[in-house]
Amino acid sequence: MLDIPEDYEEFLRKIIEERKGLYEKLCKISEAFPIPPSKDLEEKYNEAIDFAHLNITPKGAFSFAILASIAFSIFALFFAFILGILVFDTSSISIVITIVVFDLVLFYYLYNYPLHLATVFRIKASSEMILAVVYMSIAMRVTPNLENAVKFAASNLTGPLAYDLKQMLWNLYTRKFDSISDAIDAFQTKWKRENVEFVEAIDLIQTSMVESTERRERILDESVSVMLSGTRERMNRYAHDLRAPITILNAMGILLPIIGLVFFPMLTIFLPEVAKPVFLIIGYNFILPITIFWMMKSSLEKRPYTFYQPDISKHPKFVHEKIFNKVLIISILISVPPIAFGSFMMGISGEVFSFDLLIYSLLVVAGIAGGISFYCIFSAIQKIKIREEVVKIEKEFSEALFQLGSHLVRGIPLEKTLKNITPRIKDLTISKFFEVILFNIESFGMTLEQAIFDKEFGAIKFYPSKTINAIMRALVEISKRGMVVASKAMMSVSDHLKNVSSVEEQLKDVLSEVTSTMNVQALILAPLTSGIVISLAAIMIHVMVGFKEMVENIQTSLGGAGAFGNIGGGLFSSLINVNEMVPVYIFQLIVGIYMLEVVGMLAIFMSIINNGDEDLMKRYTLGKIMLIATVIYIVVAVLVYSSFISMMPVFGMVE
């Protein structure tokens, strides 16, 4: 048998019974004020609850969505009233509209949250399916026993699929199913609609149990091939289908809205009662980003995930983050001073336009982006190095296994084989892993199992990869039957790992067109367009303020008390109310924050496409792209404005 945790039933019971989050607790509380959902919604909720193993009821989920929305509205209105904002004028309408919009968004989010959790469960579980099939096929080579294969996969996976497999075993041990075959049939029924090739691969593994050794190995190899080829086909279709939404998103969600902003300063001049900055804030900083997020999320939820996330938590250099850590404190210190200084300088100014105000507002955007970027980059950079190291040794592992297996098949003793292959793989980082194994065998007289897994000196201690750990445990068990059997298993596993790596690289190539488009949007198009829009708007506001001063000067020179001067000044004021224009710093803050939101979303979703739903990579990608985009945005805004001003001699007259 493989190395499975002792008292496995107790181990499973603890996992199954203790899993309850804050959302589930709030839904339980909300059941005290039951609001029953419709029958159709109840069916959808039940399906999502069963699929994601949620400890809630449809009535609790729907009640919580209604009650939370009502509570938010009451709290928001009360808070606005306490602050003295809610008065009976135009501003009160804006506040009420804002609260209503947020309340509708909150209700929609909570209304769909059980369905969202089921989708997240599917996405994260799908990223482990290839590895699950590999682990089960390896376990079947050790012992042709389905229960043991499921245990081995469940013990070495870490995501939702591992929980699903453990739930299946728990149901078996509590007699919900009479046999492992019945449990697997129910498991296949659940995933058949989500991933056909995964179900087919499990079918092949199940079939192999009753076959001869030689035929079993061929069927197990075929199960992995079915999983990989099916995944490749699904990803090709997905990449093709994703191009249109990304193009539409780029045009309708990013470029056109940003370009359209250039006309807003003119609207505030001619229609000051209609074109209020608060509507621009609600539209561009809340409604539009939520819409873009929903569009992106809807497209990515259809993604056939294949990339599993390497587990780096057992690495000796891995440090668990505290809530208040050094990086967070430095990020706050970087962010707060420019935001505070810029906000203070804008607050004490009563001007509609000045170049200094534009700089102060840009300083606020730089402070927001700087704090976020610093935290995202420096909280992840050390772990990124660990991750890259783990990924590198996992990729090299397949080549090292092949070399080891090809020598053992000739009947060469293990010690001599390790000595022979070390020079061949000396350029690989993983070579040191085998050097440590050889050293432990020669120096301490350890067995192969001790040389690898000894708690104090074992080689695996210095190479904390869950994949390598799992595969080596299986190979150690297989080696007890003889080195020839072990060599065949090593070469077969090596082929599996190479194929998995090859498919991942192919999928990245397939998705490269989409990700490169998103990269250009985030790094160049969004900040460049936003910077140009801001500079043009600043020039427009500057011109209108300048013309107002020119008219006032002309009026004064003609005799302000004269009929012609009064008529000219009155006509200009009636047509163009410069004082009602949106101040340049407010306009820049709206556009700048919108740009940061768009760039942030593009960075996160691009990371999901490239690396799967891995928080570490999302954070690191967000930090890098937001930093570069913000620098481009500020530089473009200042340079374009300065260039236009220097080329227009009229400004010399205005000033």
C-alpha positions in Angstrom: 0.0 0.0 0.0 1.0 3.6 -0.6 1.7 6.0 2.3 -1.8 7.2 3.3 -2.5 9.2 6.5 -3.2 7.0 9.5 -6.8 6.7 10.7 -8.0 7.9 7.4 -11.7 7.8 8.3 -11.1 10.2 11.2 -9.0 12.3 8.9 -11.8 12.5 6.4 -14.5 13.2 9.0 -12.6 16.1 10.3 -12.2 17.6 6.8 -15.9 17.1 5.9 -17.4 18.4 9.1 -15.2 21.4 9.9 -15.5 23.0 6.5 -17.8 26.0 7.0 -17.1 29.6 5.9 -18.5 33.0 6.9 -21.0 33.0 4.0 -22.4 29.7 5.1 -22.8 30.9 8.7 -24.6 34.1 7.5 -27.0 32.1 5.4 -27.7 29.9 8.4 -28.5 33.0 10.5 -30.7 34.4 7.7 -32.9 31.3 7.8 -34.4 32.8 11.0 -36.2 35.2 8.6 -37.1 32.8 5.8 -37.9 34.2 2.3 -38.5 31.3 0.0 -37.1 31.5 -3.5 -39.0 30.5 -6.6 -39.0 26.8 -7.6 -36.7 27.4 -10.6 -34.2 29.3 -8.4 -34.5 26.6 -5.7 -33.5 23.9 -8.2 -30.5 26.0 -9.4 -29.5 26.6 -5.8 -29.8 22.9 -4.9 -27.7 21.9 -7.8 -25.0 24.5 -6.9 -25.1 23.5 -3.2 -24.6 19.8 -4.0 -21.9 20.4 -6.6 -19.8 22.7 -4.3 -20.6 20.9 -1.0 -22.0 24.0 0.5 -23.5 23.8 4.1 -26.5 26.0 3.2 -30.1 25.8 2.0 -31.7 27.6 -0.9 -34.0 29.4 1.5 -31.0 30.6 3.6 -29.1 31.8 0.5 -32.0 33.7 -0.9 -33.0 35.2 2.4 -29.4 36.4 3.0 -29.4 38.1 -0.4 -32.7 40.0 0.4 -31.8 40.9 4.0 -28.2 42.0 3.2 -29.5 44.3 0.4 -32.1 45.8 2.7 -29.6 46.3 5.5 -27.1 47.9 3.1 -29.8 50.4 1.9 -30.8 51.4 5.5 -27.2 51.7 6.6 -26.2 53.8 3.6 -29.1 56.2 3.8 -28.6 56.6 7.6 -24.9 57.2 7.1 -25.6 59.8 4.4 -28.1 61.5 6.6 -25.8 61.6 9.6 -23.1 63.2 7.5 -25.5 65.9 6.4 -25.2 64.9 2.7 -28.8 63.9 2.2 -30.6 67.3 1.6 -33.4 68.0 -0.8 -31.5 69.2 -3.8 -29.7 67.8 -6.8 -26.9 66.2 -4.7 -29.5 64.2 -2.8 -30.7 62.6 -6.0 -27.2 61.7 -6.9 -26.6 60.1 -3.5 -29.9 58.1 -3.7 -29.0 57.0 -7.3 -25.6 55.8 -6.1 -27.1 53.9 -3.1 -29.7 52.3 -5.4 -27.0 51.3 -7.9 -24.8 49.8 -5.3 -27.7 48.0 -3.6 -28.8 46.4 -7.0 -25.2 45.3 -7.6 -25.0 43.8 -4.1 -28.3 42.0 -4.4 -27.3 40.6 -7.9 -24.0 39.5 -6.5 -25.4 37.7 -3.4 -28.3 36.3 -5.5 -25.9 34.6 -7.8 -23.2 33.8 -5.1 -24.1 30.1 -4.6 -23.9 29.7 -8.4 -20.6 31.6 -8.4 -19.2 29.3 -5.7 -20.2 26.3 -7.8 -18.4 27.8 -10.8 -15.3 28.6 -8.7 -15.3 25.0 -7.4 -15.5 23.7 -11.0 -12.7 25.9 -12.2 -10.3 25.1 -9.4 -11.1 21.4 -9.5 -10.6 21.3 -13.2 -7.0 22.6 -12.8 -6.2 19.4 -10.9 -7.9 16.8 -13.2 -4.8 16.0 -15.3 -2.7 15.5 -12.2 -5.5 13.4 -10.6 -5.5 11.0 -13.6 -1.7 10.8 -13.4 -1.7 10.0 -9.7 -4.5 7.4 -10.0 -2.7 5.7 -12.9 0.5 5.6 -10.9 -1.3 4.2 -7.9 -2.9 1.5 -10.0 0.6 0.4 -11.1 1.6 -0.1 -7.5 -1.6 -2.0 -6.5 -4.6 -2.5 -8.8 -7.1 -1.3 -6.3 -9.5 1.6 -7.0 -9.9 2.7 -3.4 -6.2 2.9 -3.0 -5.9 4.9 -6.2 -8.6 7.4 -5.1 -6.9 7.7 -1.7 -3.5 8.4 -3.3 -4.9 11.1 -5.5 -6.9 12.7 -2.7 -3.9 12.7 -0.4 -1.6 14.4 -2.9 -4.0 17.0 -4.4 -4.7 20.2 -2.4 -7.7 21.9 -4.2 -11.5 21.3 -4.5 -11.0 18.1 -6.5 -9.1 16.6 -3.5 -12.1 17.6 -1.3 -14.4 15.9 -3.8 -12.4 12.7 -3.8 -12.3 12.8 0.0 -16.0 13.3 0.1 -16.5 10.3 -2.1 -14.4 8.2 0.3 -16.3 9.5 3.3 -19.6 8.5 1.6 -18.1 5.1 1.0 -17.0 4.6 4.6 -20.4 5.9 6.0 -22.1 3.3 3.8 -23.8 5.8 1.5 -22.4 3.6 -1.3 -22.0 -0.1 -1.2 -18.8 -0.2 -3.1 -16.0 2.0 -4.5 -17.4 1.3 -8.0 -20.8 2.8 -7.0 -19.0 5.8 -5.4 -17.0 6.4 -8.6 -20.1 6.1 -10.8 -21.7 8.9 -8.7 -18.5 10.9 -9.0 -18.5 10.4 -12.8 -22.2 11.5 -13.1 -21.3 14.7 -11.3 -18.4 15.6 -13.6 -19.7 14.2 -16.9 -21.4 17.4 -18.0 -18.3 19.5 -16.9 -15.5 17.4 -18.4 -16.2 14.4 -20.6 -12.5 13.4 -21.1 -12.0 13.3 -17.3 -14.8 10.9 -16.9 -13.5 8.8 -19.8 -10.1 8.6 -18.2 -11.6 7.5 -14.9 -13.5 4.9 -16.8 -10.3 3.5 -18.3 -8.6 3.4 -14.9 -11.6 1.5 -13.5 -11.5 -0.9 -16.4 -7.8 -1.6 -16.0 -8.3 -3.2 -12.6 -9.5 -6.5 -14.1 -6.9 -6.7 -16.9 -3.6 -8.4 -17.0 -0.5 -6.5 -16.0 0.7 -5.7 -19.5 -2.7 -4.7 -20.7 -3.4 -2.7 -17.6 -0.3 -0.6 -18.1 -1.4 0.2 -21.7 -4.9 1.2 -20.6 -3.4 3.4 -17.8 -1.2 5.1 -20.4 -4.3 5.6 -22.6 -6.2 7.2 -19.7 -3.6 9.9 -19.4 -3.5 10.4 -23.2 -7.3 10.7 -23.4 -7.2 13.4 -20.7 -4.4 15.4 -22.4 -5.9 15.2 -25.9 -9.3 16.2 -24.7 -8.0 19.1 -22.8 -6.0 20.3 -25.8 -9.1 20.2 -28.0 -11.2 22.1 -25.4 -8.6 24.8 -25.0 -8.3 25.3 -28.8 -12.0 25.9 -29.1 -12.0 28.2 -26.0 -9.1 30.3 -27.4 -11.0 30.7 -30.7 -14.2 31.7 -28.9 -12.4 34.1 -26.7 -11.1 36.4 -29.5 -14.5 38.1 -30.2 -15.3 39.0 -26.6 -11.8 40.4 -26.0 -12.1 42.6 -29.2 -15.6 43.8 -28.1 -14.3 44.4 -24.6 -11.4 46.5 -26.0 -13.6 48.6 -28.2 -16.8 49.0 -26.2 -15.4 48.7 -22.6 -12.1 50.5 -22.7 -11.2 52.6 -25.8 -14.6 54.2 -26.7 -15.5 55.1 -23.1 -12.1 56.7 -22.5 -12.2 58.6 -25.8 -15.8 59.7 -25.1 -14.6 61.4 -21.9 -12.9 64.2 -23.9 -16.4 65.7 -24.6 -17.5 65.8 -21.0 -15.8 69.2 -20.1 -17.7 70.8 -23.0 -21.0 69.3 -21.7 -20.4 70.9 -18.3 -20.0 74.2 -20.0 -23.2 74.1 -22.1 -25.3 71.8 -19.9 -24.1 72.4 -16.3 -27.3 71.1 -14.7 -27.2 67.8 -16.6 -23.5 67.0 -16.8 -22.7 66.7 -13.1 -19.3 65.1 -12.1 -21.1 62.8 -9.7 -22.8 61.1 -12.6 -19.4 60.6 -14.3 -18.0 59.1 -11.1 -21.0 56.7 -10.8 -20.8 55.7 -14.5 -17.1 55.5 -15.0 -15.7 54.5 -11.6 -18.5 52.1 -10.6 -21.0 51.0 -13.2 -18.6 50.6 -16.2 -15.8 48.8 -14.3 -18.5 46.4 -12.8 -19.8 45.8 -16.4 -16.3 45.1 -17.7 -15.5 42.8 -14.8 -18.7 40.9 -15.5 -17.9 40.5 -19.2 -14.4 39.3 -18.5 -15.5 37.0 -15.7 -18.3 35.5 -17.9 -15.8 34.7 -20.7 -13.2 33.2 -18.3 -15.6 31.0 -16.4 -16.0 29.0 -19.6 -12.2 28.4 -19.6 -11.2 24.7 -19.5 -8.6 25.0 -16.8 -5.5 22.9 -17.0 -2.8 24.6 -15.1 -2.4 23.3 -11.5 -0.7 25.6 -9.0 2.5 24.3 -7.4 2.4 23.9 -3.7 5.3 26.0 -2.2 4.0 26.1 1.4 6.5 23.3 2.5 9.6 25.0 1.1 12.1 25.9 3.8 12.2 29.6 2.6 8.4 30.0 2.5 7.1 32.5 5.1 3.5 32.8 5.9 2.2 36.4 5.7 0.9 38.2 8.7 -2.0 40.7 8.3 0.2 43.6 9.2 3.6 43.0 7.8 6.6 45.2 6.8 5.6 45.3 3.1 2.1 46.5 3.9 3.3 49.2 6.2 5.9 50.4 3.6 3.1 50.4 1.0 0.9 52.6 3.2 3.9 54.9 3.8 4.5 55.2 0.0 0.8 55.7 -0.8 -0.5 58.0 1.9 1.9 61.1 1.7 1.3 61.8 -2.0 -2.4 61.2 -1.7 -2.7 63.4 1.4 -0.6 66.2 -0.1 -2.3 66.2 -3.4 -5.8 66.1 -1.9 -4.9 69.0 0.5 -3.6 71.2 -2.3 -6.6 70.5 -4.4 -8.9 71.1 -1.5 -7.6 74.6 -0.7 -7.7 75.7 -4.4 -10.9 77.3 -5.8 -9.6 77.3 -9.4 -11.2 75.5 -12.3 -7.8 75.0 -14.0 -4.1 75.4 -13.4 -1.2 73.1 -14.3 -0.3 72.8 -10.6 -3.8 71.3 -9.9 -3.3 68.8 -12.7 0.0 67.7 -11.2 -1.5 67.5 -7.7 -4.3 65.2 -9.0 -1.8 63.1 -10.9 0.1 62.8 -7.6 -3.0 61.2 -6.0 -3.3 58.6 -8.8 0.5 57.9 -8.5 0.1 57.4 -4.7 -2.8 54.9 -5.2 -1.0 53.0 -7.9 2.4 53.2 -6.1 1.1 51.7 -2.9 -0.8 48.9 -4.6 2.1 48.1 -7.0 4.7 48.0 -4.1 2.6 45.7 -2.0 1.7 43.4 -4.8 5.3 43.1 -6.1 7.3 42.9 -2.9 4.8 40.7 -1.0 5.1 38.2 -3.8 8.6 38.5 -5.3 10.3 36.2 -2.8 7.5 33.5 -3.2 7.7 33.9 -6.9 11.4 32.9 -6.8 10.4 29.8 -4.7 7.6 29.0 -7.1 9.9 29.3 -10.1 12.4 27.0 -8.4 9.7 24.4 -7.7 8.3 24.6 -11.2 11.8 24.2 -12.7 12.6 21.1 -10.7 9.2 19.6 -11.5 9.8 20.1 -15.2 13.3 18.6 -15.0 12.0 15.7 -12.9 10.6 13.9 -16.0 14.0 13.9 -17.8 15.8 12.7 -14.7 13.3 9.9 -14.2 13.7 8.8 -17.8 17.5 8.6 -17.4 17.2 6.6 -14.2 14.6 4.2 -15.6 16.6 3.6 -18.9 19.6 2.5 -16.8 17.7 0.4 -14.3 16.0 -1.5 -17.1 19.4 -3.0 -18.0 19.7 -4.6 -14.6 22.3 -2.1 -13.3 22.2 -1.8 -9.5 20.6 1.4 -8.0 23.8 2.9 -6.6 25.7 2.5 -9.8 22.8 3.8 -11.8 22.7 6.9 -9.6 26.4 7.4 -10.1 26.0 7.0 -13.9 23.2 9.4 -14.5 24.5 12.2 -12.2 27.0 13.4 -14.9 24.4 13.2 -17.6 22.0 15.5 -15.7 24.5 17.8 -14.0 23.2 20.8 -15.8 19.7 20.3 -14.2 18.8 21.6 -10.8 17.1 18.3 -9.9 20.5 16.5 -10.3 21.3 17.5 -6.7 18.2 15.6 -5.5 19.7 12.3 -6.8 23.1 13.2 -5.5 21.6 13.5 -2.0 19.9 10.2 -2.4 23.2 8.5 -3.4 25.0 10.2 -0.6 22.5 8.9 2.0 22.7 5.4 0.6 26.5 5.3 0.5 27.3 7.2 3.7 24.5 6.2 6.1 23.6 2.8 4.6 20.0 3.9 4.1 17.4 2.1 2.0 16.0 4.0 -1.0 12.9 4.9 1.0 15.0 6.3 3.9 17.4 8.1 1.6 14.4 10.0 0.1 12.0 10.4 3.0 14.0 10.4 6.2 12.7 13.3 8.3 16.2 14.7 9.0 18.4 13.8 6.1 15.9 12.7 3.3 16.5 14.3 -0.1 12.8 15.3 -0.4 13.3 17.7 2.5 15.4 20.0 0.2 13.0 19.6 -2.8 9.5 20.3 -1.3 7.5 19.6 -4.4 4.2 17.8 -3.7 4.3 16.2 -7.2 7.8 14.8 -6.7 6.9 13.6 -3.2 3.9 11.7 -4.5 5.6 10.2 -7.5 8.7 9.1 -5.5 6.5 7.5 -2.8 4.8 5.4 -5.5 8.1 4.5 -7.2 9.6 3.4 -3.9 6.6 1.0 -3.5 7.0 -0.2 -7.0 10.8 -0.7 -6.6 10.1 -3.3 -3.9 9.0 -5.6 -6.7 12.4 -5.3 -8.4 14.4 -2.6 -10.2 13.2 -3.8 -13.7 9.6 -3.2 -12.7 10.5 0.1 -11.2 12.4 1.2 -14.3 9.4 0.6 -16.5 7.2 2.6 -14.1 9.8 5.4 -14.1 9.9 5.6 -17.8 6.1 5.5 -18.1 5.7 8.3 -15.4 8.4 10.3 -17.2 6.4 10.1 -20.4 3.2 11.2 -18.5 5.0 14.2 -17.0 6.6 15.2 -20.3 3.2 15.0 -22.1 1.5 17.1 -19.3 4.3 19.7 -19.7 4.1 19.6 -23.5 0.3 20.2 -23.4 0.6 23.1 -21.0 3.2 24.8 -23.3 0.9 24.2 -26.3 -2.0 25.7 -24.5 0.0 28.8 -23.6 0.9 29.1 -27.3 -2.8 28.8 -28.2 -3.7 31.5 -25.7 -0.8 33.8 -26.6 -2.7 35.8 -29.1 -5.4 36.5 -26.6 -3.0 37.3 -23.7 -0.8 39.5 -25.9 -3.9 41.5 -26.9 -4.8 42.0 -23.3 -1.2 42.8 -22.4 -1.1 45.6 -25.1 -4.4 46.9 -23.8 -3.2 47.0 -20.2 0.3 48.3 -20.8 -0.2 50.7 -23.7 -3.7 51.3 -25.1 -5.5 52.0 -21.8 -2.8 54.3 -20.2 -1.9 56.0 -23.5 -5.5 56.8 -24.4 -6.3 57.9 -20.9 -3.2 60.2 -20.9 -4.1 61.8 -24.2 -7.7 62.3 -23.1 -6.7 64.0 -19.9 -4.2 66.3 -21.7 -6.8 67.3 -24.4 -9.4 67.9 -21.7 -6.9 70.0 -19.7 -6.1 72.0 -22.9 -9.8 72.5 -23.5 -10.5 73.7 -20.0 -7.4 75.9 -20.2 -8.6 77.5 -23.4 -12.1 78.2 -22.1 -10.7 79.8 -18.9 -8.3 81.8 -21.1 -11.1 83.0 -23.3 -13.1 84.1 -20.3 -10.2 86.2 -19.1 -9.8 87.7 -22.6 -13.4 88.6 -22.8 -13.2 90.2 -19.3 -10.1 92.1 -20.4 -11.9 93.3 -23.6 -14.9 94.2 -21.6 -12.8 96.3 -19.3 -10.9 98.0 -22.1 -14.2 98.9 -23.8 -15.6 100.2 -20.6 -17.2 97.7 -18.4 -20.1 100.0 -17.7 -20.8 100.5 -21.4 -23.7 98.9 -23.2 -21.4 97.0 -25.7 -19.2 95.7 -23.0 -22.0 94.5 -20.8 -23.8 92.9 -23.8 -20.6 91.1 -24.9 -19.8 89.9 -21.4 -23.3 88.8 -20.7 -23.6 87.0 -24.0 -20.4 85.0 -23.3 -21.5 84.2 -19.8 -25.0 83.0 -21.0 -23.5 80.8 -23.6 -20.4 79.5 -21.8 -20.5 79.2 -18.0 -16.9 78.6 -17.3 -17.4 78.5 -13.5 -19.6 75.5 -13.9 -17.0 73.5 -15.8 -15.7 70.3 -14.1 -12.3 71.2 -12.5 -9.4 69.6 -14.2 -8.2 67.8 -11.0 -11.7 66.1 -10.6 -11.8 65.1 -14.2 -8.3 63.6 -14.0 -9.1 61.7 -10.8 -12.1 60.2 -12.5 -10.2 59.1 -15.6 -7.1 58.1 -13.6 -9.0 55.8 -11.2 -10.9 54.3 -14.1 -7.6 53.6 -15.9 -6.3 51.9 -12.8 -9.5 49.8 -12.5 -9.3 48.7 -16.1 -5.6 47.9 -16.0 -6.0 46.0 -12.7 -8.8 43.9 -14.1 -6.9 43.2 -17.3 -3.8 42.2 -15.3 -5.7 39.8 -13.1 -7.6 38.1 -15.9 -4.5 37.8 -18.0 -2.8 36.1 -15.1 -5.7 33.7 -14.7 -5.4 32.8 -18.4 -1.7 32.3 -18.2 -1.3 30.6 -14.8 -4.7 29.5 -13.6 -6.5 30.9 -10.6 -3.3 31.4 -8.5 -3.4 34.3 -6.1 0.4 34.7 -6.0 0.7 35.2 -9.7 -2.4 37.4 -9.9 -0.9 39.7 -7.3 2.6 39.8 -8.9 1.2 40.5 -12.4 -1.1 43.2 -11.1 1.7 45.0 -9.4 4.0 45.0 -12.4 1.5 46.0 -15.0 -0.1 48.7 -12.8 3.2 50.3 -12.1 4.2 50.5 -15.8 0.8 51.6 -16.9 0.7 54.4 -14.3 4.1 55.7 -15.4 3.0 55.7 -19.0 -0.3 57.5 -18.2 1.4 60.3 -16.2 4.2 60.8 -18.6 1.8 60.9 -21.6 -0.6 63.3 -19.9 2.1 65.8 -18.9 4.1 65.6 -22.2 1.1 65.9 -24.5 -0.3 68.8 -22.6 3.1 70.6 -22.5 3.7 70.0 -26.2 0.3 71.4 -27.2 0.7 74.4 -25.0 4.2 75.2 -26.4 2.9 74.9 -30.0 -0.1 77.3 -29.5 1.0 80.9 -29.3 -2.5 82.0 -28.2 -1.7 80.7 -24.7 1.0 83.2 -24.3 -1.7 85.9 -24.9 -4.1 84.2 -22.5 -1.6 83.9 -19.7 
